[in-house]
Amino acid sequence: KERRALASALYLNRAAARLELKEFKGALSDCDEVLEREPLHIKALYRRGRCCLEMDDWPAAKKAFASVLEIDENNKDARRGLQRVRDAVRRQKALDKARFGGKTVAKGFSEARPAPAAPAAAKPPEPTP
C-alpha cells in the first residue's frame, strides 16, 4: 500500500510538471496510470480533466471534472474546470456560427468537439508524355 501511494505521488508530480511544460499527452498518460490503480483519486481525475481541456477533448474533461465533484462536491478547482469547459464550448459554437452560419459542417461533430481541419488540397495528376 505504501508503494502504491509513492507511485501515485510520483506519477502525479510528473503529470503536474508535464502540464506546466504543455506535454499534455504525457501528463494524461501519467494520470491514467494512477487511475488504473485508484479510479477515484481526486488529484488524478482533476489533472486528467486539465489535460483533456488543454487538448480540446471537452467531453473527457467534463467527465473528469464531474467525477471529482461526485467525490467532493465542494471542490472549487473542479467547478472552475467545468466552467472552462462550458466557456470553450461556447467560444467554439460562436466560431462555428461565424464561419459556417450555424450550419453543421460534418456529421458527428457538435458542441462537444470542433470539426477537424480541412484536408490538404490534393495534388493534380502528373501529365503523361
DSSP file with accessible surface (Angstrom, degrees, kcal/mol):
  #  RESIDUE AA STRUCTURE BP1 BP2  ACC     N-H-->O    O-->H-N    N-H-->O    O-->H-N    TCO  KAPPA ALPHA  PHI   PSI    X-CA   Y-CA   Z-CA
    1    1 A K     >        0   0  209      0, 0.0     4,-2.1     0, 0.0     5,-0.2   0.000 360.0 360.0 360.0 -38.6    0.0    0.0    0.0
    2    2 A E  H  >  +     0   0  179      1,-0.2     4,-2.3     2,-0.2     5,-0.2   0.898 360.0  51.9 -64.5 -39.6    2.9    2.3    0.8
    3    3 A R  H  > S+     0   0  219      2,-0.2     4,-2.9     1,-0.2    -1,-0.2   0.893 108.0  51.3 -62.6 -42.2    4.4    1.6   -2.6
    4    4 A R  H  > S+     0   0  129      2,-0.2     4,-2.7     1,-0.2    -1,-0.2   0.920 110.1  48.9 -62.9 -42.5    1.2    2.4   -4.4
    5    5 A A  H  X S+     0   0   59     -4,-2.1     4,-2.4     2,-0.2    -2,-0.2   0.910 113.0  47.7 -63.8 -40.7    0.9    5.7   -2.6
    6    6 A L  H  X S+     0   0  107     -4,-2.3     4,-2.5     2,-0.2    -2,-0.2   0.935 112.0  49.1 -65.8 -44.8    4.5    6.5   -3.5
    7    7 A A  H  X S+     0   0   26     -4,-2.9     4,-2.8     1,-0.2     5,-0.2   0.918 111.4  50.0 -61.4 -43.1    4.0    5.5   -7.1
    8    8 A S  H  X S+     0   0    4     -4,-2.7     4,-2.7     1,-0.2     5,-0.2   0.930 110.5  49.8 -60.4 -44.9    0.8    7.6   -7.3
    9    9 A A  H  X S+     0   0   44     -4,-2.4     4,-2.3     1,-0.2    -1,-0.2   0.914 112.1  48.1 -61.5 -41.9    2.6   10.6   -5.9
   10   10 A L  H  X S+     0   0  107     -4,-2.5     4,-2.4     2,-0.2    -2,-0.2   0.932 113.2  46.7 -65.5 -46.1    5.5   10.2   -8.4
   11   11 A Y  H  X S+     0   0   60     -4,-2.8     4,-2.6     1,-0.2    -2,-0.2   0.912 114.2  48.0 -61.7 -42.1    3.2    9.9  -11.4
   12   12 A L  H  X S+     0   0    6     -4,-2.7     4,-2.3    -5,-0.2    -1,-0.2   0.866 110.3  51.2 -70.7 -33.5    1.1   12.9  -10.3
   13   13 A N  H  X S+     0   0   99     -4,-2.3     4,-2.2    -5,-0.2    -1,-0.2   0.918 112.3  46.9 -65.9 -41.7    4.2   15.0   -9.7
   14   14 A R  H  X S+     0   0  115     -4,-2.4     4,-2.9     2,-0.2    -2,-0.2   0.907 110.3  53.3 -67.2 -37.0    5.4   14.2  -13.2
   15   15 A A  H  X S+     0   0    0     -4,-2.6     4,-2.4     1,-0.2    -2,-0.2   0.920 108.5  50.1 -61.6 -41.9    1.9   14.9  -14.6
   16   16 A A  H  X S+     0   0   26     -4,-2.3     4,-1.9     2,-0.2    -1,-0.2   0.919 111.8  47.7 -62.8 -42.7    2.0   18.3  -12.9
   17   17 A A  H  X S+     0   0   51     -4,-2.2     4,-1.8     1,-0.2    -2,-0.2   0.926 111.8  49.8 -64.2 -43.1    5.4   19.0  -14.4
   18   18 A R  H  <>S+     0   0   59     -4,-2.9     5,-3.1     1,-0.2     4,-0.3   0.864 107.1  55.1 -65.0 -35.7    4.3   17.9  -17.8
   19   19 A L  H ><5S+     0   0    5     -4,-2.4     3,-1.3     1,-0.2    -1,-0.2   0.929 108.1  48.8 -60.3 -44.5    1.2   20.1  -17.6
   20   20 A E  H 3<5S+     0   0  141     -4,-1.9    -1,-0.2     1,-0.3    -2,-0.2   0.846 112.3  48.4 -63.5 -33.9    3.4   23.1  -17.0
   21   21 A L  T 3<5S-     0   0  117     -4,-1.8    -1,-0.3    -5,-0.1    -2,-0.2   0.405 115.2-118.5 -85.3   0.9    5.6   22.1  -19.9
   22   22 A K  T < 5 +     0   0  147     -3,-1.3     2,-1.1    -4,-0.3    -3,-0.2   0.779  69.3 140.5  63.5  31.4    2.5   21.7  -22.1
   23   23 A E     >< +     0   0   97     -5,-3.1     4,-2.2     1,-0.2    -1,-0.2  -0.637  20.5 165.1 -97.1  72.2    3.2   18.0  -22.6
   24   24 A F  H  >  +     0   0   38     -2,-1.1     4,-2.7     1,-0.2    -1,-0.2   0.847  64.9  53.1 -68.4 -37.3   -0.4   17.1  -22.3
   25   25 A K  H  > S+     0   0  172      2,-0.2     4,-2.2     1,-0.2    -1,-0.2   0.921 112.1  46.3 -65.0 -41.8   -0.3   13.6  -23.7
   26   26 A G  H  > S+     0   0   21      2,-0.2     4,-2.2     1,-0.2    -2,-0.2   0.912 112.9  49.5 -65.5 -41.2    2.4   12.5  -21.3
   27   27 A A  H  X S+     0   0    0     -4,-2.2     4,-2.3     2,-0.2    -2,-0.2   0.918 110.1  51.3 -64.0 -40.7    0.6   14.1  -18.4
   28   28 A L  H  X S+     0   0   29     -4,-2.7     4,-2.6     1,-0.2    -2,-0.2   0.918 108.5  51.7 -62.6 -41.9   -2.6   12.4  -19.4
   29   29 A S  H  X S+     0   0   61     -4,-2.2     4,-1.9     1,-0.2    -1,-0.2   0.906 108.8  50.7 -61.7 -41.7   -0.8    9.1  -19.5
   30   30 A D  H  X S+     0   0    1     -4,-2.2     4,-1.6     2,-0.2    -1,-0.2   0.917 110.7  48.8 -63.2 -42.4    0.6    9.7  -16.0
   31   31 A C  H  X S+     0   0    0     -4,-2.3     4,-2.6     1,-0.2    -2,-0.2   0.918 109.3  52.7 -63.3 -41.9   -2.9   10.4  -14.7
   32   32 A D  H  X S+     0   0   47     -4,-2.6     4,-1.8     1,-0.2    -1,-0.2   0.853 103.3  58.2 -64.4 -33.8   -4.2    7.3  -16.3
   33   33 A E  H  X S+     0   0   56     -4,-1.9     4,-0.9     2,-0.2    -1,-0.2   0.923 110.4  42.9 -59.4 -44.2   -1.5    5.2  -14.6
   34   34 A V  H >X S+     0   0    0     -4,-1.6     4,-2.8     1,-0.2     3,-0.7   0.925 111.8  53.7 -67.5 -43.6   -2.7    6.4  -11.2
   35   35 A L  H 3< S+     0   0   24     -4,-2.6    -1,-0.2     1,-0.3    -2,-0.2   0.768  99.1  63.0 -68.0 -23.4   -6.4    6.0  -12.2
   36   36 A E  H 3< S+     0   0  148     -4,-1.8    -1,-0.3    -5,-0.2    -2,-0.2   0.894 115.9  31.4 -63.6 -39.3   -5.8    2.3  -13.2
   37   37 A R  H << S+     0   0  100     -4,-0.9    -2,-0.2    -3,-0.7    -1,-0.2   0.812 137.1  24.1 -85.8 -35.7   -4.9    1.6   -9.6
   38   38 A E    ><  -     0   0   57     -4,-2.8     3,-1.9    -5,-0.1    -1,-0.2  -0.752  65.0-177.3-135.4  85.5   -7.1    4.1   -7.9
   39   39 A P  T 3  S+     0   0   89      0, 0.0    -4,-0.1     0, 0.0    -1,-0.1   0.682  84.0  49.2 -62.0 -17.6  -10.1    5.1  -10.0
   40   40 A L  T 3  S+     0   0  128      4,-0.0     2,-0.7    31,-0.0     3,-0.1   0.103  71.6 138.2-109.6  23.5  -11.4    7.6   -7.5
   41   41 A H    <>  -     0   0   43     -3,-1.9     4,-2.5     1,-0.2     5,-0.2  -0.564  42.0-155.8 -73.3 112.3   -8.1    9.5   -6.9
   42   42 A I  H  > S+     0   0   53     -2,-0.7     4,-2.8     1,-0.2     5,-0.2   0.907  88.5  48.4 -59.8 -46.6   -9.3   13.1   -6.9
   43   43 A K  H  > S+     0   0  105      1,-0.2     4,-2.7     2,-0.2     5,-0.2   0.908 112.8  48.6 -65.2 -38.5   -6.0   14.7   -7.9
   44   44 A A  H  > S+     0   0    0      2,-0.2     4,-2.3     1,-0.2    -1,-0.2   0.915 112.7  48.2 -66.3 -42.5   -5.5   12.3  -10.8
   45   45 A L  H  X S+     0   0   14     -4,-2.5     4,-2.4     2,-0.2    -2,-0.2   0.924 112.8  48.5 -62.8 -44.0   -9.1   12.9  -12.0
   46   46 A Y  H  X S+     0   0   47     -4,-2.8     4,-2.2    -5,-0.2    -2,-0.2   0.946 113.2  45.8 -63.2 -47.0   -8.6   16.7  -11.8
   47   47 A R  H  X S+     0   0   41     -4,-2.7     4,-2.4     1,-0.2    -1,-0.2   0.871 110.2  55.0 -66.5 -32.9   -5.3   16.7  -13.6
   48   48 A R  H  X S+     0   0   62     -4,-2.3     4,-2.7    -5,-0.2    -1,-0.2   0.929 107.1  51.4 -62.6 -42.3   -6.8   14.4  -16.2
   49   49 A G  H  X S+     0   0    0     -4,-2.4     4,-2.5     1,-0.2    -2,-0.2   0.917 109.0  50.0 -59.9 -42.7   -9.5   17.0  -16.7
   50   50 A R  H  X S+     0   0   56     -4,-2.2     4,-2.4     2,-0.2    -1,-0.2   0.915 110.9  49.6 -62.9 -42.6   -7.0   19.7  -17.2
   51   51 A C  H  X S+     0   0    0     -4,-2.4     4,-1.7     2,-0.2    -2,-0.2   0.947 112.5  46.8 -60.3 -49.4   -5.1   17.7  -19.8
   52   52 A C  H  <>S+     0   0    1     -4,-2.7     5,-2.9     1,-0.2    -2,-0.2   0.894 111.0  52.3 -61.9 -40.0   -8.3   16.9  -21.7
   53   53 A L  H ><5S+     0   0   10     -4,-2.5     3,-1.6     1,-0.2    -1,-0.2   0.935 109.5  48.9 -61.2 -45.4   -9.3   20.5  -21.6
   54   54 A E  H 3<5S+     0   0   71     -4,-2.4    -1,-0.2     1,-0.3    -2,-0.2   0.801 111.6  49.7 -65.8 -27.9   -6.0   21.7  -23.0
   55   55 A M  T 3<5S-     0   0   63     -4,-1.7    -1,-0.3    -5,-0.2    -2,-0.2   0.283 116.4-115.7 -93.2  10.3   -6.2   19.1  -25.7
   56   56 A D  T < 5S+     0   0   85     -3,-1.6     2,-1.2     1,-0.2    -3,-0.2   0.751  71.7 138.8  60.7  27.7   -9.8   20.2  -26.6
   57   57 A D     >< +     0   0   65     -5,-2.9     4,-2.2     1,-0.2    -1,-0.2  -0.680  24.3 170.7 -96.4  77.2  -11.3   16.9  -25.6
   58   58 A W  H  >  +     0   0    9     -2,-1.2     4,-2.9    54,-0.6     5,-0.2   0.857  67.1  54.0 -66.1 -38.6  -14.2   18.6  -23.9
   59   59 A P  H  > S+     0   0   51      0, 0.0     4,-2.3     0, 0.0    -1,-0.2   0.935 112.6  45.0 -62.2 -40.8  -16.4   15.5  -23.2
   60   60 A A  H  > S+     0   0   20      2,-0.2     4,-2.4     1,-0.2    -2,-0.2   0.891 113.6  50.0 -69.1 -37.8  -13.5   13.8  -21.4
   61   61 A A  H  X S+     0   0    0     -4,-2.2     4,-2.7     2,-0.2     5,-0.3   0.941 111.2  49.0 -63.9 -45.4  -12.6   17.0  -19.5
   62   62 A K  H  X S+     0   0  126     -4,-2.9     4,-2.6     1,-0.2    -2,-0.2   0.920 111.2  50.0 -59.9 -43.2  -16.2   17.4  -18.4
   63   63 A K  H  X S+     0   0  157     -4,-2.3     4,-2.2    -5,-0.2    -1,-0.2   0.919 111.7  47.7 -62.9 -43.3  -16.4   13.7  -17.3
   64   64 A A  H  X S+     0   0    4     -4,-2.4     4,-1.9     2,-0.2    -2,-0.2   0.940 114.3  45.2 -65.3 -46.9  -13.2   14.0  -15.2
   65   65 A F  H  X S+     0   0    1     -4,-2.7     4,-2.1     1,-0.2    -2,-0.2   0.905 112.9  51.4 -64.5 -39.5  -14.2   17.3  -13.5
   66   66 A A  H  X S+     0   0   34     -4,-2.6     4,-1.7    -5,-0.3    -1,-0.2   0.888 106.9  54.5 -65.0 -36.3  -17.7   15.8  -12.9
   67   67 A S  H  X S+     0   0   31     -4,-2.2     4,-1.3     2,-0.2    -1,-0.2   0.892 106.5  51.3 -63.8 -40.1  -16.1   12.7  -11.3
   68   68 A V  H >X S+     0   0    0     -4,-1.9     4,-3.2     1,-0.2     3,-0.5   0.941 109.8  50.0 -60.4 -44.4  -14.2   14.9   -8.9
   69   69 A L  H 3< S+     0   0   23     -4,-2.1    -2,-0.2     1,-0.2    -1,-0.2   0.790 103.8  58.8 -69.4 -25.2  -17.4   16.7   -7.9
   70   70 A E  H 3< S+     0   0  163     -4,-1.7     3,-0.3     1,-0.2    -1,-0.2   0.862 115.1  37.0 -67.6 -33.4  -19.1   13.4   -7.3
   71   71 A I  H << S+     0   0   72     -4,-1.3     2,-0.4    -3,-0.5    -2,-0.2   0.879 137.8  15.8 -82.9 -43.5  -16.4   12.6   -4.8
   72   72 A D    ><  -     0   0   60     -4,-3.2     3,-1.9    -5,-0.2    -1,-0.3  -0.824  64.6-173.5-135.8  93.1  -16.0   16.1   -3.4
   73   73 A E  T 3  S+     0   0  134     -2,-0.4    -4,-0.1     1,-0.3    -1,-0.1   0.647  84.6  57.6 -66.2 -12.3  -18.9   18.4   -4.3
   74   74 A N  T 3   +     0   0  117     -5,-0.0     2,-0.8     4,-0.0    -1,-0.3   0.305  69.8 129.9 -99.3   9.8  -17.2   21.4   -2.8
   75   75 A N    <>  -     0   0   26     -3,-1.9     4,-1.8     1,-0.2     5,-0.1  -0.521  38.4-169.5 -71.5 106.4  -14.0   21.1   -5.0
   76   76 A K  H  > S+     0   0  151     -2,-0.8     4,-2.5     1,-0.2     5,-0.2   0.847  82.0  56.7 -68.0 -35.4  -13.6   24.7   -6.3
   77   77 A D  H  > S+     0   0   71      2,-0.2     4,-2.3     1,-0.2    -1,-0.2   0.919 108.0  47.5 -64.3 -41.3  -10.9   23.7   -8.9
   78   78 A A  H  > S+     0   0    0      2,-0.2     4,-2.5     1,-0.2    -1,-0.2   0.896 110.7  52.4 -66.9 -37.8  -13.2   21.1  -10.5
   79   79 A R  H  X S+     0   0  128     -4,-1.8     4,-2.1     1,-0.2    -2,-0.2   0.921 110.5  47.6 -62.5 -43.3  -16.0   23.7  -10.6
   80   80 A R  H  X S+     0   0  141     -4,-2.5     4,-2.4     2,-0.2    -2,-0.2   0.888 109.8  54.2 -64.0 -38.5  -13.7   26.1  -12.3
   81   81 A G  H  X S+     0   0    4     -4,-2.3     4,-2.0     2,-0.2    -2,-0.2   0.927 107.6  49.0 -61.0 -44.8  -12.7   23.4  -14.7
   82   82 A L  H  X S+     0   0   22     -4,-2.5     4,-2.4     1,-0.2    -1,-0.2   0.896 110.2  51.8 -61.6 -39.1  -16.3   22.6  -15.7
   83   83 A Q  H  X S+     0   0   76     -4,-2.1     4,-2.7     1,-0.2    -1,-0.2   0.906 107.4  52.3 -64.7 -38.9  -16.8   26.4  -16.2
   84   84 A R  H  X S+     0   0  108     -4,-2.4     4,-2.4     2,-0.2    -1,-0.2   0.878 108.2  51.7 -63.8 -37.2  -13.8   26.5  -18.5
   85   85 A V  H  X S+     0   0    7     -4,-2.0     4,-2.5     2,-0.2     5,-0.2   0.956 110.7  47.8 -62.3 -48.6  -15.2   23.5  -20.5
   86   86 A R  H  X S+     0   0  120     -4,-2.4     4,-2.5     1,-0.2    -2,-0.2   0.910 112.3  49.7 -58.1 -43.0  -18.5   25.4  -20.9
   87   87 A D  H  X S+     0   0   48     -4,-2.7     4,-2.7     2,-0.2    -1,-0.2   0.908 110.2  50.1 -63.6 -41.4  -16.7   28.6  -21.9
   88   88 A A  H  X S+     0   0    8     -4,-2.4     4,-2.4     2,-0.2    -2,-0.2   0.917 111.7  48.1 -64.0 -42.6  -14.6   26.6  -24.5
   89   89 A V  H  X S+     0   0   17     -4,-2.5     4,-2.6     2,-0.2    -2,-0.2   0.930 111.6  50.3 -63.6 -43.4  -17.8   25.1  -26.0
   90   90 A R  H  X S+     0   0  141     -4,-2.5     4,-2.2    -5,-0.2    -2,-0.2   0.922 111.2  48.4 -61.5 -44.6  -19.5   28.4  -26.1
   91   91 A R  H  X S+     0   0  155     -4,-2.7     4,-2.4     1,-0.2    -1,-0.2   0.913 111.5  50.3 -61.9 -42.2  -16.5   30.0  -27.9
   92   92 A Q  H  X S+     0   0   27     -4,-2.4     4,-2.8     1,-0.2    -2,-0.2   0.912 108.9  51.5 -64.8 -40.2  -16.4   27.1  -30.4
   93   93 A K  H  X S+     0   0  108     -4,-2.6     4,-2.5     1,-0.2    -1,-0.2   0.917 110.0  49.5 -61.3 -42.2  -20.1   27.5  -31.1
   94   94 A A  H  X S+     0   0   61     -4,-2.2     4,-2.4     2,-0.2    -2,-0.2   0.911 111.7  48.8 -64.0 -41.5  -19.6   31.2  -31.8
   95   95 A L  H  X S+     0   0   77     -4,-2.4     4,-2.7     2,-0.2     5,-0.2   0.925 111.8  49.1 -62.4 -45.3  -16.7   30.5  -34.1
   96   96 A D  H  X S+     0   0   39     -4,-2.8     4,-3.1     1,-0.2     6,-0.8   0.908 110.7  50.4 -61.7 -40.3  -18.7   27.8  -36.0
   97   97 A K  H  X S+     0   0  149     -4,-2.5     4,-1.5     4,-0.2    -1,-0.2   0.925 113.0  46.1 -64.5 -42.2  -21.6   30.2  -36.3
   98   98 A A  H  < S+     0   0   90     -4,-2.4    -2,-0.2     1,-0.2    -1,-0.2   0.906 120.9  38.4 -66.8 -40.1  -19.4   33.0  -37.7
   99   99 A R  H  < S+     0   0  154     -4,-2.7    -2,-0.2    -5,-0.2    -1,-0.2   0.878 133.3  19.4 -77.6 -41.8  -17.6   30.6  -40.1
  100  100 A F  H >< S-     0   0   82     -4,-3.1     3,-1.5    -5,-0.2    -3,-0.2   0.219 101.3-109.2-121.4  12.7  -20.5   28.4  -41.2
  101  101 A G  T 3< S-     0   0   62     -4,-1.5    -4,-0.2     1,-0.3    -3,-0.2   0.802  75.9 -61.0  64.9  26.6  -23.6   30.4  -40.5
  102  102 A G  T 3  S+     0   0   53     -6,-0.8    -1,-0.3     1,-0.3     2,-0.2   0.526 101.6 137.0  81.0   3.3  -24.6   28.0  -37.7
  103  103 A K    <   -     0   0  161     -3,-1.5     2,-0.4    -7,-0.3    -1,-0.3  -0.581  63.0-107.6 -85.7 149.0  -24.8   25.0  -40.0
  104  104 A T        -     0   0  114     -2,-0.2     3,-0.1     1,-0.2    -1,-0.1  -0.606  31.0-169.7 -73.5 127.4  -23.4   21.6  -39.1
  105  105 A V        +     0   0   86     -2,-0.4     2,-0.4     1,-0.3    -1,-0.2   0.894  68.2  19.5 -87.3 -45.6  -20.3   21.1  -41.2
  106  106 A A  S >  S-     0   0   32      3,-0.1     3,-1.6     4,-0.0    -1,-0.3  -0.986  83.7-111.3-131.4 136.3  -19.6   17.5  -40.5
  107  107 A K  T 3  S+     0   0  203     -2,-0.4     3,-0.1     1,-0.2    -2,-0.0  -0.364 102.5  29.5 -62.6 140.1  -21.9   14.8  -39.2
  108  108 A G  T 3  S+     0   0   72      1,-0.3     2,-0.5    -2,-0.0    -1,-0.2   0.362  94.1 108.3  92.2  -6.4  -21.0   13.6  -35.7
  109  109 A F    <   +     0   0   66     -3,-1.6    -1,-0.3     3,-0.1     2,-0.2  -0.886  38.1 146.0-107.1 135.7  -19.4   16.9  -34.6
  110  110 A S    >   -     0   0   69     -2,-0.5     3,-1.5     3,-0.4    -4,-0.0  -0.654  67.7 -55.5-142.8-159.2  -21.3   19.0  -32.1
  111  111 A E  T 3  S+     0   0  100      1,-0.3   -19,-0.1    -2,-0.2   -18,-0.1   0.704 123.7  71.3 -63.5 -17.2  -20.6   21.4  -29.3
  112  112 A A  T 3  S+     0   0   30      1,-0.2   -54,-0.6   -54,-0.1    -1,-0.3   0.809 113.4   4.9 -70.3 -28.3  -18.6   18.6  -27.7
  113  113 A R  S <  S-     0   0  127     -3,-1.5    -3,-0.4   -55,-0.1    -1,-0.2  -0.982  76.5-111.3-158.4 140.7  -15.8   18.9  -30.2
  114  114 A P        -     0   0   30      0, 0.0    -4,-0.1     0, 0.0     3,-0.1  -0.335  43.4 -98.0 -71.6 156.4  -14.8   21.1  -33.1
  115  115 A A        -     0   0   35      1,-0.1     3,-0.1    -6,-0.1    -7,-0.0  -0.397  47.9-100.1 -67.5 149.3  -14.8   19.8  -36.6
  116  116 A P        -     0   0   89      0, 0.0    -1,-0.1     0, 0.0    -7,-0.0  -0.288  45.7 -87.5 -68.6 160.5  -11.4   18.7  -37.9
  117  117 A A        -     0   0   96      1,-0.1     3,-0.1    -3,-0.1     0, 0.0  -0.296  53.5 -92.4 -63.7 152.0   -9.3   20.9  -40.1
  118  118 A A        -     0   0   89      1,-0.1    -1,-0.1    -3,-0.1     3,-0.1  -0.357  48.9-101.5 -64.4 144.1  -10.0   20.6  -43.8
  119  119 A P        -     0   0  122      0, 0.0    -1,-0.1     0, 0.0     3,-0.1  -0.304  45.1 -91.4 -65.3 154.5   -7.7   18.1  -45.6
  120  120 A A        -     0   0   96      1,-0.1     2,-0.0    -3,-0.1     0, 0.0  -0.286  53.9 -88.4 -63.5 149.7   -4.8   19.5  -47.6
  121  121 A A        -     0   0  100      1,-0.1    -1,-0.1    -3,-0.1     2,-0.1  -0.334  47.4-113.3 -61.4 136.6   -5.5   20.1  -51.2
  122  122 A A        -     0   0   95     -3,-0.1    -1,-0.1     1,-0.1     0, 0.0  -0.446  29.6-109.9 -72.4 145.8   -4.9   17.1  -53.4
  123  123 A K        -     0   0  181     -2,-0.1    -1,-0.1     1,-0.1     3,-0.1  -0.532  34.6-113.3 -72.6 138.2   -2.0   17.3  -55.9
  124  124 A P        -     0   0  104      0, 0.0    -1,-0.1     0, 0.0     0, 0.0  -0.404  43.8 -91.4 -68.1 151.2   -3.2   17.4  -59.5
  125  125 A P        -     0   0  122      0, 0.0     3,-0.0     0, 0.0    -3,-0.0  -0.316  43.6-106.1 -64.0 146.0   -2.3   14.3  -61.5
  126  126 A E        -     0   0  153      1,-0.1     2,-0.1    -3,-0.1    -3,-0.0  -0.519  37.7-111.1 -70.2 137.4    1.0   14.4  -63.3
  127  127 A P        -     0   0  114      0, 0.0    -1,-0.1     0, 0.0     0, 0.0  -0.437  28.3-130.7 -69.6 143.0    0.7   14.9  -67.1
  128  128 A T              0   0  132     -2,-0.1     0, 0.0     1,-0.1     0, 0.0  -0.799 360.0 360.0 -96.3 136.6    1.6   11.8  -69.1
  129  129 A P              0   0  178      0, 0.0    -1,-0.1     0, 0.0     0, 0.0  -0.115 360.0 360.0 -75.4 360.0    4.0   12.4  -72.0
